Amino acid sequence: MFLRRLKIESVTAAGERRLCPVQWIDNFAMRNFTNDAIFDDTLPVGDGLLEAGFRVPLDGLRDAMQDWFRRKGYLKPTETLSVQEIPR
């Protein structure tokens, strides 16, 4: 089920990239705030790393995580989130 490995980074307005702490990713993955079962196919595995199934849309995941991270105060209003699939 978790065949894709994703890299999750916060990106500042200056373009500086930082891996998101696993605690942020886990906080998102443990909450069903989206009411979308598709995000059940995710598994946090480390700082900046999330494994996911093929059903998980990257754009939708990025938008939902970015929204959640902003609401939790993890991301500043000027920061964005980058979600990229990386080779296994």
C-alpha positions as CSV (number, residue, x, y, z in Angstrom):
1,M,0.0,0.0,0.0
2,F,2.8,2.5,0.8
3,L,4.7,2.3,-2.4
4,R,5.6,5.9,-2.8
5,R,8.1,7.9,-0.7
6,L,7.4,11.6,-0.4
7,K,9.7,14.4,0.8
8,I,7.9,17.1,2.8
9,E,9.7,20.5,3.1
10,S,8.8,23.9,4.2
11,V,10.0,26.6,1.8
12,T,10.6,30.2,2.9
13,A,10.0,33.3,0.8
14,A,13.8,33.4,0.2
15,G,13.7,29.8,-1.1
16,E,15.3,28.2,1.9
17,R,14.1,24.6,2.3
18,R,13.8,22.7,5.6
19,L,12.6,19.1,6.1
20,C,9.4,19.2,8.1
21,P,9.8,17.5,11.5
22,V,8.2,14.1,11.8
23,Q,6.1,15.4,14.7
24,W,4.3,17.8,12.2
25,I,3.8,15.1,9.7
26,D,2.5,12.6,12.3
27,N,0.2,15.3,13.7
28,F,-1.4,15.7,10.3
29,A,-1.5,11.9,9.6
30,M,-3.1,11.1,13.0
31,R,-6.0,13.6,12.5
32,N,-8.9,13.0,10.3
33,F,-9.7,16.7,10.0
34,T,-10.1,16.5,6.2
35,N,-12.9,13.9,6.4
36,D,-11.2,12.4,3.3
37,A,-10.3,8.7,3.7
38,I,-7.7,9.0,0.9
39,F,-5.3,10.5,3.4
40,D,-5.5,7.2,5.5
41,D,-3.0,5.8,2.9
42,T,-0.1,7.8,4.5
43,L,2.6,6.8,7.0
44,P,5.1,9.2,8.5
45,V,8.6,7.6,8.6
46,G,11.0,10.4,9.6
47,D,11.8,14.1,9.3
48,G,10.6,15.2,5.9
49,L,9.5,11.7,4.9
50,L,6.1,10.2,4.3
51,E,5.2,7.0,2.6
52,A,1.9,7.0,0.7
53,G,-0.2,4.8,-1.6
54,F,-0.9,5.7,-5.2
55,R,-4.4,6.9,-4.4
56,V,-3.0,9.9,-2.6
57,P,-2.9,13.0,-4.9
58,L,0.2,15.0,-4.3
59,D,-1.4,18.4,-4.9
60,G,-4.3,17.6,-2.6
61,L,-2.0,16.3,0.1
62,R,0.2,19.4,-0.2
63,D,-2.8,21.7,0.1
64,A,-4.3,19.8,3.0
65,M,-1.0,19.6,4.9
66,Q,-0.1,23.2,4.2
67,D,-3.5,24.3,5.6
68,W,-3.2,22.1,8.7
69,F,0.4,23.3,9.3
70,R,-0.7,27.0,9.1
71,R,-3.6,26.4,11.5
72,K,-1.2,24.8,14.0
73,G,1.3,27.6,13.6
74,Y,4.0,25.4,12.2
75,L,4.2,27.4,8.9
76,K,4.4,31.2,8.7
77,P,2.1,33.0,6.3
78,T,5.0,33.6,3.9
79,E,6.1,29.9,3.9
80,T,4.8,27.2,1.5
81,L,5.0,23.5,1.6
82,S,6.8,21.3,-1.0
83,V,5.7,17.7,-1.5
84,Q,7.8,15.7,-3.9
85,E,7.9,12.0,-4.7
86,I,11.5,10.6,-4.3
87,P,13.0,7.4,-5.6
88,R,13.0,4.4,-3.2
